[in-house]
Amino acid sequence: MNTATGTTHCDDLAKALEAFRDHAPLLERWGTELARRLGSGARLLVAGNGGSAAQAQHLTAELVGRYRDDRPPFSALALHADTSSLTAIANDYGVQDVFARQTAAHGRPGDVLLLLSTSGASANLLSAAERAHRLGMTVWALTGRSPNPLQLGADEALCVDAPVAATVQELHLVAVHMLCETFDRAVEREAADGTPAADGKPGVVGRLVGRARTVGRTTPGTPVAPRKGQA
């Protein structure tokens, strides 16, 4: 790589990151709300194309697995990951419907659909957003510069102000990690507070965390194994 080109890439990322810091409150709110919903039995659906598909699957892996510390698994699906469904829908209905049809199959009122797009103009994501709204789902979007169609079609959007798609994707990964960190803090806070549900018992998240702390332990206080396989 040309040294000047590499330096320019880093400079572009650093400049965009400064402006990106302003989105921290939005990600804090999303993570807290997502913990509340998934802890109550809702589901997160995530979709993107190309590099954004990889980001989408990265997020769902962190929620079904774990981000840092051990905690219960939560329901999150990357809609591109079922390749048989994806290719069948593309073949029978067209590429524009690959995410909308899966949203119709898996989505329920109160679920969240998170869509990632550097352009904010992908037709298959716009169709999924429309279908999700008809189902009573909440739609969030991670996009590139505003305004863009996906931003306008979502309930809320985080738009990265960067001219290059690579920089947008790099900051989308930062957003994914910040969202996971906030999510985990909210889960742990609910468990620690023991906030009661309407029936006077510990909240759903608190019960899940309590069970997770006892599953698989032969001796109280056995430490959780270090996380492996980060990529």
N, C-alpha and C positions, 0 to 999 in steps of 0.2 A: 504494500500500500504506500502511496505517496505520503510522505510525512506531513506535508502541508494539508493534504486532504483529511488525514486522520485528525490533525489538530483542529481543523474547521468543524469536523463532526463533533468533537468534544466541546468546542466553543458553542455550537448551536444547542447542544443538549444542556449545557450549563445555563445558557440564557433562558431557555424554555423552562428549566427547572425553577428558576427564581419566580417566574409568573405562576408556575404550577402550585407553589406553596399556598396560594390564595384559595385553592380548592380543598384544603384540609378540613374545614368545618363541614363541607358537604359529604366528604368521605366518612367523617366521624358520625354524621347523622345516618348515612346509609348503613354503616356497619352495625350501629345500635338497633336500627329498625329491622335489619335482616336477622339479627340475633333474636329479636322479639318474635318475629314471624316464624322463622324456622324452629325456634324453641317451642312454638305452639302448634307445630305440625304442618306448616306451610312448606313450599318447595321453591327452590331457585332453579330457573332454567337460564342457560347462557348460550349465546351463539355469536359467531363471527366467521369471517372468510379468510383463508390463507393464514398469515401470521396472527391475525386476530382470533382465528380458531384455536391456535396454540395457546394464546392468552386465556381464552375462555376455558379450555381444559385445565390449564394451570390453576385457575380459581376453583373449579369444582373439586380438583384433587386436594386442595388445601382444606376444603370444608368437609369432604367425606373422610379424608385422612386426618391430618392435623397440620397446623401452621407452625407452631413452636412447641407448646406444652401439650401434654395429653389432655384430651377432652372427648365428649361423646361425638359420634359422627352425625352429620346433618345432611338432609336430602338436597343434592345439587346435581343437575344433569347438564352436560355439554351436548347440545343437540347435533353437532356434526360427528360425534364419536361413534354413533351406531351406523356404520358404513352401509350395512344392508338396507336399512330403512332409508338412509340418505340417497343412495343410488336408485333404489326402487321408486322413490317419490320423484326424483329428478327425471327418471325415464318415463314414468307414467303421467306425471302432472306438470313437469317443467321445473327448472332450477329455481324459479321465483317462489315456488311453494315448499321448498325443502324444509324450511324452518317453521313456516306457518302451520303446515299440517302436523308436525310434531308438537308444536305448541298447543294445537287443538286436542291432540291425543293426551298430553301429559299435564297441561295447565288447568288450574282450578281457581275459582275466585279467591283472592287474597294471596296467591302466589306472586313471585317477582320474576320478570323476564329482564335480564341484563344483556344488552346488545353492544358489541364492540365493532367499530368501523373507523378507519383512519379518514375516509372520505366523508362518511355520514350520508352516503348516497346509494348504498347497496340495496337493490330492489328486493332481494329475499329477506333482508332484515326489516325493511319498511312493511312488507306484507306480514311478517311475524308480529310486529308492533301493533298493527291494526287488528289482527286476530286476537292478540292478548287482551286488548282493550275490550273487545266484544265479549270476552270471557270473564271480565271483571278483575283482571290481573293488573299489577302495577308494572310500568315499563321504565327502566333506567337505561341510559346510554352513555358509553364512553366513545367520544368521537375526536376528530381533528378540529380544525378551526371552525368557528361559528360565523354566520349562521349556516346550517345545513339541514337537509330534509329529515334526517333521523333525530336531530335535536328537537325539531318542531313536532315530530311524531311521538316523542317520549314524554312521560310525566315530568322527568327531570333528566338533565344531561350534564356531564362534565366534558367540556370542550377544550382540548389541549391546543394552545396557541403556538403552533410550530409549523413551518413551511414544508418540512420534509416528512414523509410517511414513516421513515425509520425512527425519527425522533418522537413522533406521536406514539408509536408502538412501545418505545422504551419507557415513556412516561405512563402509558397504560399499565405496564408491569409494575411501576411504582404505585399506581393507584390500586392495583390488585393487592399488593402487599399491605398497603395502608388500610384497605378495607378489611383484610383478614385480621390485622392486628387489632383494629377497633372491634371487630366481631368477637374475637377471643376475650378481650377485656370486658365486653358487655356480658358475655356468657359467664365469666368468672365472677363478675360483680353481682349478677342475679343469684348465682349459687351462694356467694358469701353473705348476701343480704337476707337470703331465704324469703324473698318477697312472696307472700302467700297469694294463691289464686283465689277465685271466687268461692271455692269450697273450703277455704281456710287452711288448705294444705300447701306445702312448698310449691312454687311455680314449676312448670314443666321442665325448664332448663335445670333448675335446682335438683329435681328428682333424677334427671338424666346424669348430671355430673356426679351425684351421690352414688348412683349405680356404677358409673364408669370407674370410680375410685376403688371399688371393691372387686370388679371383675378381673379374674386372672391373677389375683395376688394370693399367695399361700401364706404370707406373713404380713401383718399390718405394717405399713410404712415402707414396703419394698419399692425401691426407686424405679421409675419408668426408664426403659432402655433408651439410649440416645437415638435421635432420629437419624435414619439412614436414607441414602438414595436421593438426596436433594440434587436437583438438576436445573 
